[in-house]
Amino acid sequence: MQTSAVPARFTASTVQALRRVASSLASAGLTEVLAYPFVAQASNDLFGSAVAGPVAAMTVANPLDPDAAALRTSLLPGLVTVAHRNLSRGLTDLALFEVGTVFLPESGASYGSRPLPAGDARPSDEVLGALRASIPPQPWHVGALFLGDLRSHAHLPLFAAAVELARAPSEMTRADLYERAEQRAQHDEELVIDPALFLALRSAVPQLASVQVRLKAGTFHNELTRFRYDVVLRREGGAEATDVPVRTLPLAEFSVDAVRAALADEPPILVVPSLRNDRLVREAALVEVLSDANGPATVADIQQALEHVEPGVDPADLVDLDPRYDTDLVWSADGCDRFDLVLRSRNQPSRQPTVFTDAPPHWSVFANEPAQPAAKDLGPTLRAHVRASLPDYMVPTAFVVLQALPRYLFPLYPVLWMFAAAWLVEVSFPRLAGSRSL
C-alpha cells in the first residue's frame, strides 16, 4: 500500500504533516523503518509507482552497489527487503511503514549534474533554478506492508463452534453451546478477512491482473490449516504467463484415476471444482447441527452425530498428483467446506482467469470488528459491582458494549434515559479504573 502524502520541499506544515502521519501509523501498531533509496531497476519494474503510467528509469553515476543503481519510484521495494530480512530471522507477523521520498522523472525531461556553485557566496536565483531543474520531482509517499496469517471471515462461525465444542462439558445443551459459539464469533479479538475482499480489490488497484486464494499447506488438521489461507496477487505486466481456456472436470465422487485420465492430453489448466474439504466437513456439519432446533439435545449427542459425518478429500493427498503439473488448492465459492483443485502445466506457462467483483459500498463488510480487550473485561466488572448493591434477581445477565449510543429508537427514548440516569445515581457507581472507555 502506498499513497502520496505531502510535497517534497520542507516547510513547517510539511514537517507537521509527516509527524502526524508517522504518529498515527505508529499508534495503530505499525513499526517505522527506513530503507535505502537505491534499488535494482527490476524492482522498479516489478512494483511500479503510485502514479498512473510508466515512469522513466533513473540511475546514479557512482552507485554504492552496482546491482542497486536505480533510484526508487516506490517505497515497496525497500519495505519488501526489510520484511525479507526479518523473515529470515523468524519474525513472521510484521506491520511496517515508511515515510520517505520517491523519484518520479517527468517524461522527456533531462536530469543530471550541473556545475556546483562556489561555497563562499549565496548562489544566484538562476543557478539555484538550474540545480533544482537537474533533480527529478521527489514527492513524499507513505508505504505500508503487512505480513502474517490471514484468517477467513467466512469460516469464523466454524472456528467459533469448533473451539466451544472442544471446551464444553458433555451434559451442556445444544442451545447453550450455540449461544457460546455466537458470543465467541462476535467477540473475536483477531482481525478476520473474507477472501472475497481480494476479488473486489481490482476496483481500488487497477493494475491487479489475477488473484488466487490458496489453502494452507500441511498434513495436520489444525487451526492453521483449517481456518487460515494465503493470497497470491499478480500485477499486470509482472509475469510471462497468459490467460488460457480452462478445462473443468466436475466429479460427483472424487477419483484420482479420473483426474489423471483428464490430464492425458496435457491441457494447460485443469480445474476439479467443489471438492469436500476433509479438514472442515465436521466443523461445517457442527454449525448445521447447532442451527437445527430439532437437532441433538446435548454436547454428547452432538459429538456422537459428528462421528458419522462422511469424510471428504484431504488436500494434502493432492499435492503431487502429476509431475508435469503444479498443484494449487484454492477456496471454492460453493461453500465453506469446499475447495477447488487447480492443475497448471509446467510446460505451458499460464494462469487461470480471475473473475473480479465490484467494490462494495463499504469495505468493512469483508471483515469483522475485533473486540477490544477492555470491552471484554468491562461486563464482568460491572456485574460484580451491581451484585454488591442489588438483589440477584435484578443483576443483569449480560452487558452489551456498543460502539455508539443508539438514537431515536422510539418516542419513549428520552424518558428511558431519565430513568437510566436516576438508576445510575441511585446505585452510585464509583469511578472505575479506565472509566473513559465507558
Helices and strands as residue ranges (DSSP letters): E 2-4, H 12-27, E 31-32, E 38-39, H 41-47, E 70-71, H 76-87, E 94-101, H 125-133, E 140-147, E 150-151, H 156-167, H 174-186, H 196-199, G 201-203, E 208-215, H 223-227, E 228-235, E 242-243, E 247-248, H 256-262, E 269-276, H 281-291, H 299-306, G 315-318, E 325-331, E 338-345, E 350-351, G 363-366, H 373-389, G 392-394, H 413-427, G 435-437
